[in-house]
Amino acid sequence: MDTPQITAPPRGPSPVPGDTTPSSGVIHVNTRHAAGFTVIGNHLAQHRGLSLTAIGLAAHIQSLPAGARIGIKHLAERFPESETRIAAALRELEAHGYLHRSRSRLANGRVVTRTVSYNQPATTPTPHRSPPATPKPPAPPPLPATTPTAPSTPAPTPRTTPPPPPLPQPQHLTPELLHTATTLLAGLRRHTPQLVLSEHDVRTLAPGLATWLEREAHPETIRHALTTDLPSPLKHPARLLRHRITTLLPPPLPAPRTTTPAHRPEATVPPLQNCDGCDRAFRSAAPGHCRDCRTEQLTAA
């Protein structure tokens, strides 16, 4: 008689050290990229001295092909951050050796900005080297000292965009003014669908609009000033509203002029006199006869 064979189930594989699922924190699900990827070092992704905006901007720049445009205005059109924040992030990357910017003059005289991106932080950023210039022919002998030399033309100064004017602030920001301004800004999209603002934009612009209300501007007048003649297409509604709130701010109303009544001299009332003829009282500056006695005297004459 055959003996039954009992087969135990196979033992499961032992867990690989470091491959267990953590009880808290982030869990990574990684898929290997075959194409279209950029290698970013942890020294950048986990940098403790850079802001999150600067880290993200550095990763974006390293993913671009050579020759791509990375000017401040171009990046501001590509991302929702303002030109001010993008400029600050570029300065951070320059200070920590991930970026180097220099100005050079082309053959046609135009001044351009050359940017060098480093995937490893450079301790001493290397400026962009221009190709060696063609040797110039020997200069002619100097002219006599008595001959006046033409004044040298100074190099054109590169234009810089001035910072936007500050948003106006009310003298007394009361809760009522802030609530009315916030409600008006959030409700603009009901009348003009292009003016959709985020909560951050509403909180930022509300004090400036409260200044209009403090100067007794009617809400309908404010709405008309902010929504009339909008550009098409409208790319940055918050930036446009900030510009209009600042530049179209009406002046404070003049204080009402208090009119004081002109000083009027009191009328002089003649004193009472007793008539020399009938002894009747009448008002006159000097004693004499009353009106009736004077009439009778004239009639008798």
Sine and cosine of phi, psi and omega as CSV:
sin_phi,cos_phi,sin_psi,cos_psi,sin_omega,cos_omega
0.00,0.00,0.74,-0.67,-0.06,-1.00
-0.96,0.29,0.59,-0.81,0.05,-1.00
-1.00,-0.01,0.81,-0.58,-0.01,-1.00
-0.91,0.42,0.67,-0.74,0.01,-1.00
-0.99,-0.15,0.82,-0.57,0.02,-1.00
-0.98,-0.20,0.89,-0.46,-0.03,-1.00
-0.98,-0.21,0.85,-0.52,0.01,-1.00
-0.98,0.22,0.54,-0.84,0.02,-1.00
-0.90,0.43,0.54,-0.84,-0.03,-1.00
-0.91,0.41,0.54,-0.84,0.00,-1.00
-0.97,0.24,0.70,-0.71,-0.03,-1.00
-0.93,0.36,0.39,-0.92,-0.01,-1.00
-0.92,0.38,0.59,-0.80,0.03,-1.00
-0.95,0.33,0.58,-0.81,-0.03,-1.00
-0.92,0.40,0.58,-0.82,0.02,-1.00
-0.98,0.18,0.74,-0.67,0.00,-1.00
-0.83,0.55,0.70,-0.71,0.01,-1.00
0.99,0.15,0.01,1.00,-0.04,-1.00
-0.97,-0.25,0.19,0.98,-0.01,-1.00
-0.99,0.10,0.43,-0.90,0.01,-1.00
-0.98,0.20,0.81,-0.58,-0.02,-1.00
-0.94,0.33,0.43,-0.90,0.01,-1.00
-0.98,0.19,-0.32,0.95,0.02,-1.00
-0.46,-0.89,0.18,-0.98,0.00,-1.00
1.00,0.07,-0.19,-0.98,-0.10,-1.00
-0.97,0.22,0.56,-0.83,0.09,-1.00
-0.88,-0.47,0.85,-0.53,-0.05,-1.00
-1.00,-0.01,0.74,-0.68,0.18,-0.98
-0.88,-0.48,0.99,-0.16,-0.14,-0.99
-0.97,-0.22,0.69,-0.73,0.08,-1.00
-0.83,-0.55,0.77,-0.64,-0.06,-1.00
-0.94,0.35,0.76,-0.65,0.02,-1.00
-0.99,0.10,0.69,-0.73,0.04,-1.00
-0.99,-0.15,-0.45,0.89,0.00,-1.00
-0.36,-0.93,0.30,-0.95,0.08,-1.00
0.92,0.40,0.79,0.61,0.00,-1.00
-0.63,-0.78,0.30,-0.95,0.00,-1.00
-0.76,-0.65,0.70,-0.72,0.01,-1.00
-1.00,0.02,0.85,-0.52,0.01,-1.00
-0.90,-0.43,0.79,-0.61,-0.01,-1.00
-0.96,0.28,0.50,-0.87,0.05,-1.00
-0.91,0.42,-0.40,0.92,0.05,-1.00
-0.89,0.46,-0.42,0.91,0.07,-1.00
-1.00,-0.06,-0.75,0.66,-0.08,-1.00
-0.90,0.44,-0.47,0.88,-0.03,-1.00
-0.90,-0.43,0.42,0.91,-0.04,-1.00
-0.91,0.41,0.76,-0.65,-0.04,-1.00
-1.00,0.01,-0.19,0.98,-0.01,-1.00
-0.98,-0.20,-0.11,0.99,-0.02,-1.00
-0.97,-0.24,0.53,-0.85,0.11,-0.99
-0.97,0.26,0.28,-0.96,0.00,-1.00
-0.90,0.44,-0.56,0.83,0.05,-1.00
-0.90,0.44,-0.68,0.74,-0.01,-1.00
-0.92,0.39,-0.64,0.77,0.03,-1.00
-0.89,0.46,-0.72,0.69,0.01,-1.00
-0.90,0.43,-0.62,0.78,0.02,-1.00
-0.92,0.40,-0.62,0.78,0.04,-1.00
-0.90,0.43,-0.66,0.75,0.04,-1.00
-0.89,0.45,-0.63,0.78,0.02,-1.00
-0.91,0.41,-0.69,0.72,-0.03,-1.00
-0.91,0.42,-0.65,0.76,0.00,-1.00
-0.92,0.38,-0.36,0.93,0.01,-1.00
-1.00,0.07,-0.15,0.99,-0.06,-1.00
-0.99,0.11,0.45,-0.89,0.09,-1.00
-0.96,0.27,0.28,-0.96,0.02,-1.00
-0.90,0.43,0.66,-0.75,-0.01,-1.00
1.00,-0.01,-0.02,1.00,0.00,-1.00
-0.94,0.35,0.49,-0.87,-0.01,-1.00
-0.99,0.15,0.80,-0.60,0.03,-1.00
-0.73,-0.68,0.60,0.80,0.08,-1.00
-0.94,0.34,0.28,-0.96,-0.06,-1.00
-0.89,0.45,-0.71,0.70,-0.01,-1.00
-0.91,0.41,-0.62,0.79,0.01,-1.00
-0.91,0.42,-0.66,0.75,0.02,-1.00
-0.93,0.36,-0.57,0.82,0.02,-1.00
-0.92,0.39,-0.51,0.86,0.08,-1.00
-0.96,0.27,-0.45,0.89,-0.04,-1.00
-0.99,0.12,-0.56,0.83,-0.10,-1.00
-0.85,-0.53,0.34,-0.94,-0.03,-1.00
-0.97,0.25,-0.20,0.98,0.00,-1.00
-0.93,0.37,0.46,-0.89,-0.01,-1.00
-0.97,0.23,0.23,-0.97,0.04,-1.00
-0.89,0.46,-0.54,0.84,-0.01,-1.00
-0.91,0.42,-0.72,0.70,-0.01,-1.00
-0.92,0.38,-0.61,0.79,0.00,-1.00
-0.92,0.38,-0.66,0.75,0.03,-1.00
-0.89,0.46,-0.64,0.76,0.03,-1.00
-0.91,0.42,-0.64,0.77,0.02,-1.00
-0.91,0.42,-0.63,0.78,0.05,-1.00
-0.90,0.44,-0.62,0.79,0.04,-1.00
-0.91,0.41,-0.58,0.81,0.07,-1.00
-0.88,0.48,-0.72,0.69,-0.03,-1.00
-0.91,0.42,-0.58,0.82,0.05,-1.00
-0.92,0.40,-0.66,0.75,-0.04,-1.00
-0.92,0.39,-0.49,0.87,-0.04,-1.00
-0.99,-0.17,0.19,0.98,0.15,-0.99
0.99,0.11,0.19,0.98,0.03,-1.00
-1.00,-0.02,-0.15,0.99,-0.08,-1.00
-0.50,-0.86,0.55,-0.84,0.11,-0.99
-0.63,-0.78,0.78,-0.62,0.01,-1.00
-0.86,-0.52,0.66,-0.75,0.02,-1.00
-0.57,-0.82,0.42,-0.91,0.02,-1.00
-0.97,-0.26,0.66,-0.75,0.03,-1.00
-0.62,-0.78,0.41,-0.91,-0.04,-1.00
-0.97,-0.23,0.76,-0.65,0.03,-1.00
-0.98,0.17,0.07,-1.00,-0.02,-1.00
-0.91,0.42,-0.48,0.87,0.00,-1.00
-0.99,0.10,0.08,1.00,0.03,-1.00
1.00,-0.05,-0.14,0.99,-0.04,-1.00
-0.98,0.20,0.67,-0.74,0.00,-1.00
-1.00,-0.07,0.79,-0.61,-0.01,-1.00
-0.81,-0.58,0.37,-0.93,0.05,-1.00
-0.98,-0.21,0.81,-0.59,0.04,-1.00
-0.96,-0.28,0.75,-0.67,-0.06,-1.00
-0.87,-0.48,0.74,-0.67,0.05,-1.00
-0.89,-0.45,0.82,-0.58,0.00,-1.00
-0.97,-0.25,0.71,-0.71,0.00,-1.00
-0.92,-0.40,0.79,-0.61,0.09,-1.00
-0.99,0.15,-0.19,0.98,0.19,-0.98
-0.86,-0.50,0.68,-0.74,-0.03,-1.00
-0.90,0.45,0.79,-0.61,0.00,-1.00
-1.00,0.00,0.78,-0.62,0.02,-1.00
-0.93,0.36,-0.62,0.78,0.08,-1.00
-0.81,-0.59,0.99,-0.16,-0.05,-1.00
-0.85,0.53,0.73,-0.69,0.00,-1.00
-1.00,-0.03,0.88,-0.47,0.00,-1.00
-0.93,0.38,0.37,-0.93,0.01,-1.00
-0.92,0.38,0.79,-0.62,-0.04,-1.00
-1.00,-0.04,0.82,-0.58,0.06,-1.00
-0.99,0.16,0.42,-0.91,0.04,-1.00
-0.88,0.47,0.51,-0.86,-0.03,-1.00
-0.86,0.51,0.68,-0.73,-0.03,-1.00
-0.97,0.26,0.49,-0.87,0.04,-1.00
-0.93,0.37,0.76,-0.65,-0.02,-1.00
-0.86,0.50,0.69,-0.73,-0.03,-1.00
-0.99,0.11,0.48,-0.88,0.07,-1.00
-0.92,0.40,0.39,-0.92,-0.01,-1.00
-0.86,0.50,0.63,-0.78,-0.04,-1.00
-0.95,0.31,0.52,-0.85,0.03,-1.00
-0.93,0.37,0.30,-0.96,0.01,-1.00
-0.88,0.47,0.54,-0.84,-0.05,-1.00
-0.90,0.44,0.53,-0.85,0.02,-1.00
-0.97,0.23,0.31,-0.95,0.04,-1.00
-0.87,0.50,0.43,-0.90,-0.05,-1.00
-0.90,0.44,-0.40,0.92,-0.05,-1.00
-0.96,0.27,-0.34,0.94,-0.02,-1.00
-0.99,0.16,0.85,-0.53,0.00,-1.00
-0.93,0.37,0.67,-0.74,0.04,-1.00
-1.00,-0.07,0.57,-0.82,-0.01,-1.00
-0.94,0.35,0.66,-0.75,0.02,-1.00
-0.91,0.42,0.64,-0.77,0.00,-1.00
-0.95,0.30,0.62,-0.78,0.00,-1.00
-0.99,0.11,0.86,-0.51,-0.01,-1.00
-0.92,0.40,0.53,-0.85,0.02,-1.00
-0.91,0.41,0.64,-0.77,0.00,-1.00
-0.90,0.45,0.70,-0.72,0.02,-1.00
-0.98,0.20,0.78,-0.62,0.01,-1.00
-0.89,0.46,0.64,-0.77,-0.02,-1.00
-0.97,0.25,0.67,-0.74,0.07,-1.00
-0.88,-0.47,0.65,-0.76,0.00,-1.00
-0.98,0.20,0.86,-0.51,-0.01,-1.00
-0.92,0.39,0.52,-0.86,0.02,-1.00
-0.92,0.39,0.49,-0.87,0.00,-1.00
-0.91,0.41,0.50,-0.87,0.03,-1.00
-0.90,0.44,0.47,-0.88,-0.02,-1.00
-0.92,0.40,0.47,-0.88,0.03,-1.00
-0.93,0.36,0.73,-0.69,-0.01,-1.00
-0.89,0.45,0.53,-0.85,-0.01,-1.00
-0.83,-0.56,0.68,-0.73,0.00,-1.00
-0.95,0.30,0.37,-0.93,0.04,-1.00
-0.94,0.33,-0.60,0.80,-0.01,-1.00
-0.70,-0.72,0.99,-0.16,-0.01,-1.00
-0.99,0.11,1.00,-0.05,0.01,-1.00
-1.00,0.09,0.37,-0.93,0.05,-1.00
-0.86,0.51,-0.54,0.84,0.01,-1.00
-0.92,0.39,-0.69,0.72,0.03,-1.00
-0.89,0.46,-0.69,0.72,-0.02,-1.00
-0.90,0.43,-0.64,0.76,0.00,-1.00
-0.91,0.41,-0.69,0.73,-0.01,-1.00
-0.90,0.43,-0.68,0.73,0.00,-1.00
-0.91,0.42,-0.66,0.75,0.01,-1.00
-0.90,0.43,-0.68,0.73,0.01,-1.00
-0.90,0.44,-0.66,0.75,-0.02,-1.00
-0.91,0.42,-0.68,0.73,-0.01,-1.00
-0.92,0.39,-0.70,0.72,-0.02,-1.00
-0.92,0.40,-0.46,0.89,-0.03,-1.00
-1.00,0.00,0.04,1.00,0.00,-1.00
-0.89,0.46,-0.51,0.86,-0.05,-1.00
-0.93,0.36,-0.32,0.95,0.08,-1.00
-0.93,0.38,-0.53,0.85,0.00,-1.00
-0.99,-0.10,-0.56,0.83,-0.02,-1.00
-0.73,-0.69,0.98,-0.21,-0.10,-0.99
-0.87,0.50,-0.39,0.92,-0.02,-1.00
-0.94,0.35,-0.38,0.92,-0.10,-1.00
-1.00,-0.04,0.91,0.42,0.07,-1.00
-1.00,-0.08,0.87,-0.49,-0.06,-1.00
-0.92,-0.38,0.52,-0.85,0.12,-0.99
-0.99,0.17,0.22,-0.98,0.04,-1.00
-0.88,0.47,-0.61,0.80,0.03,-1.00
-0.89,0.45,-0.68,0.74,0.01,-1.00
-0.90,0.43,-0.64,0.77,0.00,-1.00
-0.90,0.44,-0.70,0.72,0.01,-1.00
-0.91,0.42,-0.56,0.83,-0.02,-1.00
-0.95,0.30,-0.65,0.76,-0.09,-1.00
-1.00,0.06,-0.27,0.96,-0.09,-1.00
-0.86,0.50,-0.70,0.72,0.02,-1.00
-0.87,0.50,-0.60,0.80,0.03,-1.00
-0.90,0.43,-0.65,0.76,0.03,-1.00
-0.95,0.32,-0.49,0.87,0.07,-1.00
-0.90,0.44,-0.47,0.88,0.06,-1.00
-0.90,0.43,-0.63,0.78,0.08,-1.00
-0.87,0.49,-0.72,0.70,-0.02,-1.00
-0.91,0.41,-0.59,0.80,0.02,-1.00
-0.90,0.43,-0.48,0.88,0.03,-1.00
-1.00,-0.01,0.35,0.94,0.13,-0.99
0.90,0.43,0.54,0.84,0.13,-0.99
-0.98,0.19,0.71,-0.71,-0.03,-1.00
-0.95,0.30,0.63,-0.77,0.00,-1.00
-0.82,0.57,-0.59,0.81,0.01,-1.00
-0.93,0.37,-0.58,0.82,0.07,-1.00
-0.91,0.42,-0.66,0.75,0.04,-1.00
-0.89,0.45,-0.71,0.70,-0.01,-1.00
-0.88,0.48,-0.64,0.77,0.02,-1.00
-0.90,0.43,-0.66,0.75,-0.01,-1.00
-0.92,0.40,-0.52,0.85,-0.06,-1.00
-1.00,0.06,-0.36,0.93,-0.14,-0.99
-0.92,-0.39,-0.07,1.00,-0.06,-1.00
-1.00,0.06,0.63,-0.78,0.08,-1.00
0.82,0.57,0.82,0.57,0.04,-1.00
-0.98,0.22,0.59,-0.81,0.06,-1.00
-0.94,0.34,0.41,-0.91,0.01,-1.00
-0.74,-0.67,0.85,-0.53,0.01,1.00
-0.99,0.15,0.41,-0.91,0.01,-1.00
-0.99,-0.10,0.95,-0.31,-0.08,-1.00
-1.00,0.03,-0.62,0.78,-0.10,-1.00
-0.78,-0.62,0.99,0.10,-0.04,-1.00
-0.88,0.47,-0.63,0.78,-0.03,-1.00
-0.91,0.41,-0.64,0.77,0.01,-1.00
-0.92,0.40,-0.62,0.78,0.04,-1.00
-0.91,0.42,-0.69,0.72,0.00,-1.00
-0.91,0.42,-0.63,0.78,0.04,-1.00
-0.87,0.50,-0.67,0.74,0.00,-1.00
-0.90,0.44,-0.69,0.72,-0.04,-1.00
-0.95,0.32,-0.62,0.78,0.03,-1.00
-0.88,0.47,-0.57,0.82,-0.05,-1.00
-0.99,0.16,-0.73,0.69,-0.14,-0.99
-1.00,0.10,-0.43,0.90,-0.04,-1.00
-0.99,-0.16,0.21,0.98,-0.03,-1.00
-0.87,0.49,0.83,-0.55,0.02,-1.00
-0.96,0.28,0.44,-0.90,0.03,-1.00
-0.96,0.28,0.33,-0.95,0.06,-1.00
-0.89,0.45,0.55,-0.84,0.05,-1.00
-0.92,0.38,0.63,-0.77,0.03,-1.00
-0.92,0.40,0.51,-0.86,0.01,-1.00
-0.92,0.39,0.64,-0.77,0.00,-1.00
-0.89,0.46,0.74,-0.67,-0.04,-1.00
-0.98,0.18,0.81,-0.59,0.00,-1.00
-1.00,0.06,0.85,-0.52,-0.02,-1.00
-0.99,-0.11,0.83,-0.56,0.04,-1.00
-0.99,-0.16,0.72,-0.69,0.00,-1.00
-0.88,0.47,0.65,-0.76,-0.01,-1.00
-0.89,0.45,0.58,-0.82,0.00,-1.00
-0.95,0.32,0.86,-0.51,0.01,-1.00
-0.95,-0.30,0.81,-0.59,0.04,-1.00
-0.93,0.36,0.65,-0.76,0.01,-1.00
-0.91,0.41,0.67,-0.74,0.01,-1.00
-0.92,0.38,0.71,-0.70,0.01,-1.00
-0.99,0.16,0.85,-0.52,0.01,-1.00
-1.00,-0.05,0.85,-0.52,0.01,-1.00
-0.88,0.48,0.54,-0.84,0.01,-1.00
-0.96,0.27,0.25,-0.97,0.04,-1.00
-0.98,0.18,0.68,-0.73,0.07,-1.00
-0.81,-0.59,0.46,-0.89,0.09,-1.00
-0.99,-0.14,0.78,-0.62,-0.04,-1.00
-0.89,0.46,0.70,-0.71,0.01,-1.00
-0.95,0.31,-0.31,0.95,-0.03,-1.00
-0.99,-0.12,-0.77,0.64,-0.06,-1.00
-0.94,-0.35,0.01,1.00,-0.01,-1.00
0.86,0.50,0.40,0.92,0.04,-1.00
-1.00,0.04,0.57,-0.82,0.00,-1.00
-0.98,0.21,0.66,-0.75,0.08,-1.00
-0.47,-0.88,0.34,-0.94,-0.03,-1.00
-1.00,-0.09,0.78,-0.63,0.01,-1.00
-0.29,-0.96,0.47,-0.88,0.02,-1.00
-0.95,0.33,-0.43,0.90,-0.02,-1.00
-0.72,-0.69,0.47,-0.88,0.03,-1.00
-0.93,0.38,0.35,-0.94,-0.02,-1.00
0.30,-0.95,-0.63,-0.77,-0.03,-1.00
-0.96,-0.28,0.48,-0.88,0.08,-1.00
-0.96,0.28,0.06,-1.00,-0.06,-1.00
-0.89,0.46,-0.69,0.73,-0.04,-1.00
-0.90,0.44,-0.68,0.73,0.00,-1.00
-0.92,0.40,-0.57,0.82,0.05,-1.00
-0.92,0.38,-0.58,0.82,0.05,-1.00
-0.90,0.43,-0.69,0.72,-0.01,-1.00
-0.90,0.43,-0.61,0.79,0.02,-1.00
-0.91,0.42,-0.62,0.79,0.04,-1.00
-0.93,0.37,-0.59,0.80,0.00,-1.00
-0.93,0.36,-0.67,0.75,-0.01,-1.00
-0.91,0.41,-0.53,0.85,0.02,-1.00
-0.95,0.31,0.00,0.00,0.00,0.00
